[in-house]
Amino acid sequence: MPLTTTDRLAIHELVSLHGHLADDRRSKDLDLLLTPDASYDVSAYGLGVVQGLPALIELFSSAPGDQPIGHHVTNVIVTADPDLDDRAQVRSKGLSIMADGRAGTVVYEDNVVRTADGWRISARVVVPSRST
């Protein structure tokens, strides 16, 4: 069964939730965004692949490096898994605003799954956009 309009809207809102949680420093609410065993690949930023909700809460709480004050998501593309109704891939662009006004952009590559509590990200890879 293909993804419904309701599924797609829920997935778009899920991906948008990341910026609110990060900018509001709500790391304890990451269970609204991620599965308990989620992986978060921030290797491009020297942080490796962080695995599991407790480690991800710690990562978000510690806010290593130069953190944006604003995370914004756009250009969200949802692709249903042709074999599994409860899974999809999502590709989106993130725009970050730093305290000094600098801006940056990334691509988020997400695997999302339907859980008993709704859609959640089970794996995310953060890919910096090219520099030129």
C-alpha positions as CSV (number, residue, x, y, z in Angstrom):
1,M,0.0,0.0,0.0
2,P,1.5,3.4,-1.0
3,L,2.0,6.2,1.6
4,T,-1.1,8.1,2.2
5,T,-1.4,11.9,2.2
6,T,-1.7,11.7,6.0
7,D,1.6,9.7,6.1
8,R,3.4,12.2,3.9
9,L,2.2,15.1,6.0
10,A,3.3,13.4,9.2
11,I,6.7,12.7,7.7
12,H,7.1,16.3,6.6
13,E,6.2,17.5,10.1
14,L,8.6,14.9,11.6
15,V,11.5,16.2,9.6
16,S,10.5,19.8,10.5
17,L,10.5,18.9,14.2
18,H,14.3,18.6,14.3
19,G,14.9,22.4,14.1
20,H,12.4,23.1,16.8
21,L,14.0,20.6,19.2
22,A,17.5,21.7,18.4
23,D,16.9,25.4,18.6
24,D,14.8,25.1,21.8
25,R,17.4,22.9,23.4
26,R,14.8,20.2,23.9
27,S,17.1,17.2,23.8
28,K,15.0,15.2,26.2
29,D,12.2,15.2,23.6
30,L,14.3,13.5,20.9
31,D,12.1,10.4,21.3
32,L,9.5,12.5,19.4
33,L,11.9,12.5,16.4
34,L,14.0,9.4,16.6
35,T,13.6,5.7,17.2
36,P,15.3,4.3,20.4
37,D,18.0,2.6,18.2
38,A,18.5,5.5,15.8
39,S,21.8,6.2,14.1
40,Y,22.9,9.8,13.4
41,D,25.9,10.1,11.0
42,V,27.8,13.3,11.6
43,S,31.1,11.9,10.4
44,A,31.5,14.9,8.1
45,Y,31.8,17.0,11.2
46,G,34.3,14.8,13.0
47,L,31.7,13.3,15.4
48,G,31.3,9.8,13.8
49,V,28.1,7.8,13.8
50,V,26.2,8.3,17.1
51,Q,24.0,5.3,17.9
52,G,21.0,5.0,20.2
53,L,18.7,7.6,21.8
54,P,20.7,8.0,25.1
55,A,23.9,8.8,23.1
56,L,21.9,11.2,20.8
57,I,20.4,13.0,23.8
58,E,23.9,13.4,25.1
59,L,25.2,14.7,21.7
60,F,22.3,17.2,21.4
61,S,22.7,18.3,25.1
62,S,26.4,18.9,24.8
63,A,26.1,20.8,21.5
64,P,29.7,20.3,20.4
65,G,31.3,22.7,18.0
66,D,29.9,25.9,16.5
67,Q,26.2,25.4,16.8
68,P,23.6,27.2,14.7
69,I,21.0,29.3,16.5
70,G,18.5,28.5,13.8
71,H,17.9,25.2,12.0
72,H,15.5,25.3,9.0
73,V,14.4,22.5,6.7
74,T,13.2,22.7,3.1
75,N,12.9,20.8,-0.1
76,V,11.6,17.7,1.5
77,I,11.2,14.7,-0.8
78,V,9.6,11.5,0.6
79,T,10.1,8.2,-1.3
80,A,8.0,5.2,-0.2
81,D,9.8,1.9,0.3
82,P,8.3,-0.3,-2.5
83,D,8.5,-3.4,-0.3
84,L,7.5,-2.1,3.1
85,D,4.5,0.1,4.0
86,D,6.0,1.2,7.2
87,R,9.3,2.7,5.8
88,A,10.3,5.5,3.6
89,Q,13.4,7.5,2.6
90,V,13.5,11.3,3.0
91,R,15.9,13.7,1.5
92,S,15.7,17.3,2.6
93,K,17.9,20.4,2.8
94,G,18.8,22.1,6.0
95,L,19.7,25.8,6.3
96,S,21.5,26.9,9.4
97,I,21.9,30.4,10.7
98,M,24.8,31.1,13.1
99,A,24.8,33.7,15.9
100,D,27.1,36.0,13.9
101,G,24.8,35.9,10.8
102,R,26.8,33.3,8.8
103,A,24.6,30.7,7.0
104,G,25.3,27.2,6.0
105,T,23.4,24.4,4.3
106,V,23.4,20.6,4.5
107,V,21.4,17.7,3.0
108,Y,19.7,15.3,5.4
109,E,19.3,11.7,4.2
110,D,16.8,10.0,6.5
111,N,15.3,6.6,6.8
112,V,11.9,6.8,8.6
113,V,9.8,4.1,10.0
114,R,6.2,4.0,11.3
115,T,6.1,3.1,15.0
116,A,3.3,2.7,17.5
117,D,3.9,6.3,18.4
118,G,3.9,7.6,14.8
119,W,6.7,8.1,12.2
120,R,10.3,8.4,13.5
121,I,13.7,8.8,12.0
122,S,15.7,5.5,12.3
123,A,18.8,6.7,10.5
124,R,20.1,10.1,9.5
125,V,23.2,11.1,7.5
126,V,24.1,14.8,7.6
127,V,25.9,15.7,4.4
128,P,27.5,19.2,4.1
129,S,26.7,20.9,0.8
130,R,29.6,21.5,-1.5
131,S,31.7,24.5,-0.8
132,T,31.8,25.8,-4.4
